[in-house]
Amino acid sequence: MKYPCGAKKTYSNHSIHANRGMTLENDIGQSNDYYLVNNIAVIYKKPTPITIAKVDYPPGTNGIIREGYFKTPSTTDYNGIYKGKYIDFEAKETKHKTSFPLSNIHPHQIKHLKKIEEHGGISFIIVRFSLLNETYLLTTPQLISFLEHNKRQSIPIAYFKENGYILKDKYNPRVDYIKIINQLYF
Amino acid sequence: MKYPCGAKKTYSNHSIHANRGMTLENDIGQSNDYYLVNNIAVIYKKPTPITIAKVDYPPGTNGIIREGYFKTPSTTDYNGIYKGKYIDFEAKETKHKTSFPLSNIHPHQIKHLKKIEEHGGISFIIVRFSLLNETYLLTTPQLISFLEHNKRQSIPIAYFKENGYILKDKYNPRVDYIKIINQLYF
């Protein structure tokens, strides 16, 4: 389940479930803030796509949504610019210890990542194995190569170790993926 | 007022008001679809940012938002990639006939456009004078130049005619802004 952006943590036991996947998102958000403030890159998380069905307009407000539904995103969660180049990626956490289930990424997100590559952009996924506290960056060409050569429904952690790049925990920025991108592409 | 993305048109007289500004958004959406399908560019409108305050979880759903608020966007509405370069823009309609009120663009959106220029991206605004049915593309450097040399709170249409680029109505794509960008930057 996706955690809706900006959601308050007041909606009872569901928030506990929803919060499980927050850490990587928080770490990437902190890193993006760091890149922005230090003029390194301009990268934002896209808002959660929502279908709005009903809005009330009490006086003095610009509308209160009273019925809305979470939509399946058609693209990835993050995009922006680094050194003039277009950057695009998806970030996921898993509680699995030995592999990353591909069901975590929608097929149209993979299609989107492929398109970005075709158009000369830089794209990748960031996957955190939260119980191991290990975070990897895997470029889209490496992801596609796996999909083309495997029938498996999950990517073994060994594949990340061999073909991806580890993102070590840091204080600031917490997930320094731009450092890896800089080494790989610039 | 911003029209929430994907909103159904059922919420009575408010939809009439909200619909007024839909045409340019629809035209750009159609153009982005055209660019995507024809493998010219990958450009999407970002979802409307919403703060979610309350979600119900009836069985068989992945959550129904019961209380949500429209947030002020921190960036522009559109971004993506064209020929490897990062593209970023805001699109606005005005019913004014002689000038475009700058109050239509948030100060942090202008700051964002400036940042994109600093990082080597291509950014601009698209403004439609809906009662004249005239649509212009103004690059961020041209926008900044106006802001630096004028105390006015609106950009006269003459400035668009002299420094911007007219986007003529077409059948497909309806607003061919990539054609202008291609001429200017490639």
Interface residues (C-beta under 8 A of the other chain):
Chain A: M1 P4 C5 G6 A7 K8 T10 Y11 H14 L36 N39 A41 V42 Y44 K46 P47 T48 P49 I50 T51 I52 A53 K54 V55 Y57 T61 N62 G63 I64 I65 R66 E67 G68 Y69 F70 K71 S74 T75 N79 G80 I81 Y82 K83 G84 K85 Y86 I87 D88 H112 K115 I116 E118 H119 G120 G121
Chain B: M1 P4 C5 G6 A7 K8 T10 Y11 H14 L36 N39 A41 V42 Y44 K46 P47 T48 P49 I50 T51 I52 A53 K54 V55 Y57 T61 N62 G63 I64 I65 R66 E67 G68 Y69 F70 K71 S74 T75 N79 G80 I81 Y82 K83 G84 K85 Y86 I87 D88 H112 K115 I116 E118 H119 G120 G121
